[in-house]
Amino acid sequence: MEALQAVKDMFPRMSNSELMAPMDSIQVSTEKLRQLLSEEGVREEVIQESEQIMRNEFAPLQSQLLLLKQKQWLLIDTLRQLE
């Protein structure tokens, strides 16, 4: 029991608000990309296309993050039931 308590103390509980924090609030800024391309004299159409490519590349990563967050919720819920 002491070993279990020691391990439990190593991983403090997260508050429910932290656990349930919405993941859909993730924002990806393209402002630095836009500024750099603009300073290099790149046309606005190309800048917009670059920004869209960046957003499209990020979308699958955001989906993976949401899935991992859901798995984390399930794991933490299971661990709480074991306490």
Secondary structure, DSSP 8 states (H G I E B T S, - for coil): -HHHHHHHHHS----HHHHT--GGG-----HHHHHHHHHTT--HHHHHHHHHHHHHHHHHHHHHHHHHHHHHHHHHHHHHHH-
